[in-house]
Amino acid sequence: MSEDTIRLVTIGRILRRRWRLLAALAVVGALVGYGTSVLFPPRYTTSASVLLAGQWEERELLTQAEIAASSAVVDRAAGTLGWSGVSGSELQDQVSATAADGNIIKISGTAETPERAQRLSDQVAKQFVTFAARIAGGSAEPEADSEPEALRKQVEETNRRITDLAKSADPGKTVEGVQARTALEKLRTSLEEAMKKLDQADPATNKAGMVVMGPAARPTGEAPPTRTQLVVGGAVLFFLLAVIGHLTAARMNRRLRTEPEIAAALGSALVGTVEVPGERSAQRTGGGGPRTWIRRLLGVDTRWDVPTPRSSGDEAGRRIRYRRVCTRLRVQLPGARRLLAVVPEGDAIALRAAGQLVAEAKSDPLLRVVEVSVSQPMVPDRDTESGALVVLSAGSWTAGELAGIAEACADGRHEVVGVVVAGAVRARPARSAAHHPDNATPALAARGHGTGGSV
């Protein structure tokens, strides 16, 4: 699989053969998500909207949104709220502002309770409107707000003085009195017109016309990520990591799967392939004990990366394959009567195949089955054997492991005379004795014996 493209059938095989492990890891991920939600208290978020009057460009709205979430505004809101242990820098991480359609700035506040979140959003919106008005008026300082008011008071005082001067002027009919009163009235009119023009030209009136569109709504649910989202997210994350881990392991798998690769790694020729009826217990790994029980419970005691065993013929067809292997050995080694059948330790399929070969060979050649450890291969020294026959299953061993077995055979003065590859298949129900090739001769003999008896 190391060179194969990851296909849906591979993922389906993982889900089918490792569903217990995946389910267990998903539960662990859900518990981790729940623990995370316990460590981090729930948060609540709400928003207050501020309407900007007049015509605004998009970049200007973005600028106003940045101002609404700036430290200058948040610090003023923190000072007004007066929450103990909460500074403006901490609140700034809990406040955000965005520009929406229709010249609206949405100011969002996040806090530990719905009430605090509502108060935070409302206070930041209020402070933003005040701060924006000060900026539009030409200064961001509080003293700047008093300058227009002082100017208006000064105008009112001037109007009163003009009135007093007009009253104190000669109320008679002299020309000088009439001219003085007329000049004072003109001065009053000019002063009032100047104040009207000043009010109309005030940028704070034209541009900073901002209105808070009502109080923020009190949130009724937690802000994401909620506890449910953390639990589900943890389960999904662990599930995906488990699947990705299986796929990564499959891509990095260097076990040999084809007969030519196996034969080349052992430095010998392929004698033949045989079939073994697949059994779940044949693919299980490990011995006994609690660890084995846990592995069996999670379904990791069997390999998932082996293909699904294909259907085979009946028992007679499988025995024919074993007989052909024995025939090739007799032809290849006509003088050999004893061979060492080397089976890698832990390869249950190969061990069953070797036992079947011994039964079908019928001592010609005489096979002695020996299991060899792959980690520390050791083969008995040569006695009366004429060579070694390696029996193994495909997709179970790497080239390095097989090379170690070949070296162990060479150290024991055994020549590897051939390789037999065993594969697991799905057995079909056995055919009746009337169609069984092995039972044909005994049946005919019995029938002839019975005829002779009758004669």
Secondary structure per residue as TSV (DSSP state, phi and psi in degrees):
chain	resnum	aa	ss	phi	psi
A	1	M	-	360.0	-13.3
A	2	S	T	-61.5	-27.2
A	3	E	T	-106.7	0.6
A	4	D	S	-87.2	154.1
A	5	T	-	-77.8	135.9
A	6	I	-	-67.2	119.0
A	7	R	-	-116.2	169.6
A	8	L	H	-62.9	-30.5
A	9	V	H	-64.9	-31.9
A	10	T	H	-66.8	-45.4
A	11	I	H	-63.7	-40.1
A	12	G	H	-61.7	-37.2
A	13	R	H	-66.4	-38.4
A	14	I	H	-63.1	-46.2
A	15	L	H	-64.3	-35.4
A	16	R	H	-76.2	-38.1
A	17	R	H	-99.6	-12.7
A	18	R	S	-124.5	25.2
A	19	W	H	-65.4	-30.9
A	20	R	H	-67.1	-46.1
A	21	L	H	-63.6	-42.8
A	22	L	H	-63.4	-39.9
A	23	A	H	-65.4	-40.8
A	24	A	H	-64.6	-41.8
A	25	L	H	-67.4	-34.9
A	26	A	H	-63.9	-38.7
A	27	V	H	-65.3	-41.1
A	28	V	H	-62.1	-43.3
A	29	G	H	-61.6	-38.6
A	30	A	H	-64.5	-39.0
A	31	L	H	-66.3	-37.9
A	32	V	H	-64.3	-42.5
A	33	G	H	-62.5	-38.7
A	34	Y	H	-66.5	-41.8
A	35	G	H	-61.9	-37.5
A	36	T	H	-64.7	-39.7
A	37	S	H	-66.9	-28.3
A	38	V	H	-73.7	-38.5
A	39	L	H	-68.4	-36.6
A	40	F	S	-105.2	116.9
A	41	P	-	-65.1	158.3
A	42	P	-	-65.8	151.1
A	43	R	-	-123.0	148.9
A	44	Y	E	-126.4	139.9
A	45	T	E	-130.2	137.8
A	46	T	E	-143.7	167.5
A	47	S	E	-132.9	145.2
A	48	A	E	-117.7	138.2
A	49	S	E	-105.9	136.8
A	50	V	E	-119.0	123.9
A	51	L	E	-93.1	130.4
A	52	L	E	-102.8	118.3
A	53	A	-	-78.7	153.5
A	54	G	S	93.8	-170.6
A	55	Q	-	-97.1	126.6
A	56	W	-	-129.6	137.6
A	57	E	-	-83.9	164.1
A	58	E	H	-63.2	-42.4
A	59	R	H	-66.0	-32.4
A	60	E	H	-68.1	-39.0
A	61	L	H	-63.9	-40.2
A	62	L	H	-63.5	-38.2
A	63	T	H	-63.1	-42.5
A	64	Q	H	-64.2	-36.3
A	65	A	H	-65.5	-38.7
A	66	E	H	-66.7	-37.1
A	67	I	H	-64.8	-40.3
A	68	A	H	-62.3	-31.8
A	69	A	T	-100.5	10.5
A	70	S	S	-76.5	164.3
A	71	S	H	-66.8	-29.7
A	72	A	H	-61.2	-39.0
A	73	V	H	-80.3	-43.9
A	74	V	H	-67.4	-37.2
A	75	D	H	-62.5	-41.1
A	76	R	H	-64.1	-39.3
A	77	A	H	-65.9	-39.6
A	78	A	H	-63.8	-39.9
A	79	G	H	-65.2	-35.9
A	80	T	H	-72.7	-40.5
A	81	L	H	-67.9	-42.4
A	82	G	-	67.3	35.8
A	83	W	-	-74.8	130.8
A	84	S	T	-71.4	135.1
A	85	G	T	77.3	5.4
A	86	V	-	-120.1	116.4
A	87	S	-	-97.2	172.6
A	88	G	H	-65.7	-34.7
A	89	S	H	-66.1	-35.1
A	90	E	H	-70.3	-39.1
A	91	L	H	-68.1	-27.8
A	92	Q	H	-64.4	-29.8
A	93	D	T	-72.3	-16.0
A	94	Q	T	-103.0	4.4
A	95	V	E	-121.1	137.3
A	96	S	E	-142.1	154.9
A	97	A	E	-140.3	139.9
A	98	T	E	-135.0	152.4
A	99	A	E	-93.5	122.5
A	100	A	E	-106.9	174.0
A	101	D	T	-67.4	150.4
A	102	G	T	83.1	29.0
A	103	N	T	56.6	46.8
A	104	I	E	-119.2	133.5
A	105	I	E	-106.7	118.8
A	106	K	E	-98.2	120.1
A	107	I	E	-107.1	118.6
A	108	S	E	-108.4	136.6
A	109	G	E	-124.4	139.9
A	110	T	E	-121.6	133.4
A	111	A	E	-149.4	177.7
A	112	E	S	-75.4	-24.7
A	113	T	S	-128.7	156.1
A	114	P	H	-59.4	-37.7
A	115	E	H	-65.1	-44.3
A	116	R	H	-66.8	-37.4
A	117	A	H	-63.4	-40.4
A	118	Q	H	-65.8	-45.5
A	119	R	H	-63.9	-39.2
A	120	L	H	-63.4	-46.2
A	121	S	H	-64.0	-44.7
A	122	D	H	-63.7	-41.4
A	123	Q	H	-70.3	-39.6
A	124	V	H	-65.1	-40.7
A	125	A	H	-61.6	-42.1
A	126	K	H	-65.2	-44.8
A	127	Q	H	-66.8	-31.3
A	128	F	H	-66.3	-44.2
A	129	V	H	-61.6	-44.1
A	130	T	H	-64.3	-44.8
A	131	F	H	-65.9	-40.4
A	132	A	H	-64.4	-37.2
A	133	A	H	-65.1	-38.4
A	134	R	H	-66.2	-40.8
A	135	I	H	-64.4	-43.1
A	136	A	H	-65.3	-28.4
A	137	G	T	-79.0	-2.7
A	138	G	T	106.0	-4.4
A	139	S	-	-155.0	149.6
A	140	A	S	-101.3	7.7
A	141	E	S	-93.6	150.4
A	142	P	G	-64.2	-28.6
A	143	E	G	-65.0	-22.9
A	144	A	G	-68.1	-25.0
A	145	D	G	-69.4	-25.3
A	146	S	H	-83.3	-14.8
A	147	E	H	-64.8	-50.2
A	148	P	H	-60.9	-37.9
A	149	E	H	-66.3	-39.3
A	150	A	H	-64.3	-36.7
A	151	L	H	-65.7	-39.6
A	152	R	H	-66.5	-40.0
A	153	K	H	-63.6	-36.9
A	154	Q	H	-65.5	-37.7
A	155	V	H	-65.6	-42.1
A	156	E	H	-62.9	-40.8
A	157	E	H	-63.9	-37.3
A	158	T	H	-65.1	-41.5
A	159	N	H	-60.7	-39.0
A	160	R	H	-67.1	-39.1
A	161	R	H	-66.7	-37.7
A	162	I	H	-62.2	-40.8
A	163	T	H	-64.0	-41.8
A	164	D	H	-65.2	-40.8
A	165	L	H	-64.6	-38.7
A	166	A	H	-64.6	-36.8
A	167	K	H	-72.1	-35.5
A	168	S	H	-79.2	-12.4
A	169	A	S	-66.9	161.2
A	170	D	-	-59.8	110.4
A	171	P	-	-73.6	2.3
A	172	G	S	-73.7	-166.2
A	173	K	S	-101.3	19.4
A	174	T	-	-69.1	153.4
A	175	V	H	-67.4	-39.5
A	176	E	H	-63.9	-39.4
A	177	G	H	-65.5	-43.4
A	178	V	H	-63.2	-41.6
A	179	Q	H	-65.4	-39.5
A	180	A	H	-64.0	-44.4
A	181	R	H	-64.6	-39.7
A	182	T	H	-63.8	-42.3
A	183	A	H	-64.1	-38.4
A	184	L	H	-66.8	-39.9
A	185	E	H	-65.7	-38.7
A	186	K	H	-63.3	-38.8
A	187	L	H	-65.2	-39.0
A	188	R	H	-62.9	-44.6
A	189	T	H	-63.4	-43.2
A	190	S	H	-64.0	-38.2
A	191	L	H	-67.1	-39.7
A	192	E	H	-66.8	-40.5
A	193	E	H	-64.5	-38.6
A	194	A	H	-63.5	-39.2
A	195	M	H	-67.5	-35.9
A	196	K	H	-64.8	-43.2
A	197	K	H	-64.7	-35.6
A	198	L	H	-65.9	-40.6
A	199	D	H	-65.8	-39.0
A	200	Q	H	-68.9	-31.7
A	201	A	T	-88.1	-0.8
A	202	D	-	-67.5	116.4
A	203	P	H	-65.0	-26.6
A	204	A	H	-67.1	-26.2
A	205	T	H	-80.3	-37.6
A	206	N	H	-84.2	-43.9
A	207	K	T	-100.9	-31.7
A	208	A	-	-96.7	29.9
A	209	G	-	-77.6	84.6
A	210	M	E	-111.5	142.6
A	211	V	E	-134.0	130.5
A	212	V	E	-77.6	120.8
A	213	M	-	-83.2	63.1
A	214	G	S	83.8	165.5
A	215	P	-	-71.3	156.8
A	216	A	-	-69.3	145.3
A	217	A	-	-73.5	141.3
A	218	R	-	-74.9	123.5
A	219	P	-	-67.1	143.3
A	220	T	-	-105.7	-9.9
A	221	G	S	-136.6	163.3
A	222	E	-	-69.6	153.4
A	223	A	-	-80.6	146.6
A	224	P	S	-67.2	147.7
A	225	P	S	-82.5	128.6
A	226	T	-	-80.4	173.8
A	227	R	H	-62.2	-40.9
A	228	T	H	-63.7	-41.7
A	229	Q	H	-64.5	-39.0
A	230	L	H	-66.2	-39.9
A	231	V	H	-65.7	-48.8
A	232	V	H	-65.8	-41.8
A	233	G	H	-62.4	-40.4
A	234	G	H	-63.7	-41.7
A	235	A	H	-63.9	-45.6
A	236	V	H	-65.4	-40.4
A	237	L	H	-62.8	-47.4
A	238	F	H	-65.9	-36.2
A	239	F	H	-63.4	-46.8
A	240	L	H	-66.2	-38.9
A	241	L	H	-62.8	-37.0
A	242	A	H	-65.7	-43.4
A	243	V	H	-64.5	-44.2
A	244	I	H	-63.2	-37.9
A	245	G	H	-62.5	-41.2
A	246	H	H	-63.4	-43.6
A	247	L	H	-65.8	-38.7
A	248	T	H	-64.5	-42.9
A	249	A	H	-62.9	-36.6
A	250	A	H	-68.0	-38.4
A	251	R	H	-68.0	-30.4
A	252	M	H	-89.9	-1.8
A	253	N	-	-68.5	127.4
A	254	R	-	-111.3	18.8
A	255	R	B	-71.2	140.8
A	256	L	-	-80.2	137.7
A	257	R	-	-120.5	-18.1
A	258	T	S	-105.8	150.7
A	259	E	H	-61.9	-42.9
A	260	P	H	-61.3	-38.8
A	261	E	H	-64.9	-41.3
A	262	I	H	-65.4	-45.4
A	263	A	H	-63.3	-39.7
A	264	A	H	-66.3	-37.0
A	265	A	H	-67.0	-32.4
A	266	L	H	-88.8	-7.9
A	267	G	T	68.1	35.1
A	268	S	S	-142.2	-176.0
A	269	A	-	-104.5	154.1
A	270	L	E	-80.3	124.3
A	271	V	E	-86.4	-36.0
A	272	G	E	168.9	173.0
A	273	T	E	-118.9	141.7
A	274	V	E	-126.3	164.0
A	275	E	E	-118.6	142.5
A	276	V	E	-126.4	127.8
A	277	P	E	-57.3	126.9
A	278	G	-	-68.8	134.3
A	279	E	-	-133.2	139.4
A	280	R	G	-60.3	-38.2
A	281	S	G	-68.0	-22.0
A	282	A	G	-72.7	-22.9
A	283	Q	G	-100.3	0.7
A	284	R	-	-77.1	148.3
A	285	T	-	-116.3	157.1
A	286	G	-	88.2	169.8
A	287	G	-	-104.4	-119.0
A	288	G	S	-114.4	-172.5
A	289	G	S	105.0	172.7
A	290	P	H	-60.9	-39.8
A	291	R	H	-62.8	-40.6
A	292	T	H	-66.1	-37.7
A	293	W	H	-65.5	-40.7
A	294	I	H	-66.2	-42.6
A	295	R	H	-60.8	-40.1
A	296	R	H	-69.1	-36.4
A	297	L	H	-65.8	-39.8
A	298	L	H	-81.3	-8.9
A	299	G	T	79.4	18.8
A	300	V	-	-98.2	8.4
A	301	D	S	-82.1	-8.4
A	302	T	S	-119.9	149.3
A	303	R	-	-77.4	141.6
A	304	W	S	-99.7	-21.5
A	305	D	S	-86.9	4.0
A	306	V	S	-88.1	143.1
A	307	P	-	-62.8	157.4
A	308	T	-	-64.0	128.4
A	309	P	-	-55.4	132.5
A	310	R	E	-81.3	161.3
A	311	S	E	-73.7	143.0
A	312	S	-	-121.9	179.8
A	313	G	-	-76.5	-160.5
A	314	D	-	-84.8	-174.2
A	315	E	H	-61.3	-35.8
A	316	A	H	-64.9	-41.5
A	317	G	H	-65.0	-37.4
A	318	R	H	-68.8	-36.5
A	319	R	H	-69.3	-29.1
A	320	I	H	-62.3	-39.0
A	321	R	H	-61.7	-41.9
A	322	Y	H	-64.4	-40.6
A	323	R	H	-65.7	-36.6
A	324	R	H	-65.9	-36.9
A	325	V	H	-62.8	-44.4
A	326	C	H	-63.4	-38.5
A	327	T	H	-64.5	-42.1
A	328	R	H	-63.8	-36.5
A	329	L	H	-65.2	-40.0
A	330	R	H	-65.7	-39.0
A	331	V	H	-71.5	-40.4
A	332	Q	H	-71.7	-36.9
A	333	L	-	-125.5	79.4
A	334	P	T	-65.8	-28.9
A	335	G	T	-95.1	-0.8
A	336	A	-	-87.3	130.0
A	337	R	-	-119.7	-11.0
A	338	R	E	-134.6	130.0
A	339	L	E	-133.5	150.6
A	340	L	E	-98.0	115.9
A	341	A	E	-88.8	106.0
A	342	V	E	-93.4	123.9
A	343	V	E	-122.2	127.3
A	344	P	E	-60.8	136.4
A	345	E	T	-65.0	132.2
A	346	G	T	95.3	-6.9
A	347	D	-	-91.4	88.2
A	348	A	H	-66.5	-35.9
A	349	I	H	-65.4	-44.5
A	350	A	H	-65.7	-35.5
A	351	L	H	-65.0	-40.8
A	352	R	H	-66.4	-39.2
A	353	A	H	-64.3	-39.2
A	354	A	H	-64.5	-40.1
A	355	G	H	-62.9	-38.9
A	356	Q	H	-67.4	-36.0
A	357	L	H	-63.2	-41.3
A	358	V	H	-60.4	-40.7
A	359	A	H	-69.0	-38.9
A	360	E	H	-78.8	-26.9
A	361	A	H	-68.0	-32.2
A	362	K	T	54.9	47.8
A	363	S	T	66.2	14.0
A	364	D	T	-138.5	89.6
A	365	P	T	-80.0	164.0
A	366	L	E	-84.8	118.7
A	367	L	E	-106.1	133.6
A	368	R	E	-115.9	114.7
A	369	V	E	-81.8	131.0
A	370	V	E	-133.9	127.1
A	371	E	E	-89.7	133.0
A	372	V	E	-119.5	131.2
A	373	S	-	-67.4	135.4
A	374	V	S	-79.0	-36.1
A	375	S	S	-68.5	-40.3
A	376	Q	S	-133.7	77.3
A	377	P	-	-66.0	135.0
A	378	M	-	-145.9	120.2
A	379	V	-	-111.1	137.2
A	380	P	-	-58.1	148.7
A	381	D	-	-63.4	154.3
A	382	R	-	-65.9	134.3
A	383	D	S	-118.0	-89.8
A	384	T	S	-112.1	5.7
A	385	E	-	-74.7	151.3
A	386	S	-	-98.8	1.8
A	387	G	-	159.2	-177.0
A	388	A	E	-122.7	136.2
A	389	L	E	-112.3	117.2
A	390	V	E	-90.2	124.0
A	391	V	E	-115.7	124.3
A	392	L	E	-154.4	165.5
A	393	S	E	-99.6	151.6
A	394	A	T	-76.9	147.9
A	395	G	T	76.0	19.6
A	396	S	S	-115.1	-20.0
A	397	W	-	-136.6	149.7
A	398	T	B	-88.8	170.3
A	399	A	H	-64.1	-37.4
A	400	G	H	-65.2	-40.7
A	401	E	H	-65.2	-41.4
A	402	L	H	-68.8	-36.1
A	403	A	H	-63.7	-35.1
A	404	G	H	-64.8	-38.4
A	405	I	H	-65.3	-41.5
A	406	A	H	-63.2	-40.2
A	407	E	H	-66.2	-37.7
A	408	A	H	-64.0	-37.9
A	409	C	H	-65.0	-40.3
A	410	A	H	-66.2	-38.1
A	411	D	H	-63.9	-32.8
A	412	G	T	-85.9	9.7
A	413	R	T	61.8	37.4
A	414	H	-	-111.3	126.7
A	415	E	-	-86.8	129.6
A	416	V	E	-74.5	105.7
A	417	V	E	-88.4	-13.0
A	418	G	E	179.5	166.9
A	419	V	E	-128.8	134.2
A	420	V	E	-119.5	123.9
A	421	V	E	-103.3	125.2
A	422	A	E	-104.8	142.1
A	423	G	E	-132.4	143.1
A	424	A	E	-80.9	137.2
A	425	V	E	-133.6	163.5
A	426	R	E	-89.9	118.8
A	427	A	-	-77.4	143.6
A	428	R	-	-96.1	161.0
A	429	P	-	-59.5	141.0
A	430	A	-	-65.5	143.7
A	431	R	-	-78.0	166.4
A	432	S	-	-71.3	163.7
A	433	A	G	-63.5	-26.7
A	434	A	G	-67.0	-24.3
A	435	H	G	-106.9	1.5
A	436	H	-	-84.0	123.3
A	437	P	H	-61.3	-36.1
A	438	D	H	-70.9	-24.8
A	439	N	H	-93.7	-3.3
A	440	A	H	-67.0	-46.0
A	441	T	H	-66.9	-46.9
A	442	P	H	-59.8	-35.0
A	443	A	H	-67.0	-41.9
A	444	L	H	-65.4	-38.4
A	445	A	H	-64.7	-42.1
A	446	A	H	-63.5	-37.8
A	447	R	H	-68.2	-39.6
A	448	G	H	-67.1	-35.9
A	449	H	H	-64.2	-38.5
A	450	G	H	-68.1	-36.7
A	451	T	H	-66.5	-41.3
A	452	G	H	-62.7	-36.9
A	453	G	H	-63.5	-36.0
A	454	S	H	-73.2	-30.3
A	455	V	-	-72.5	360.0
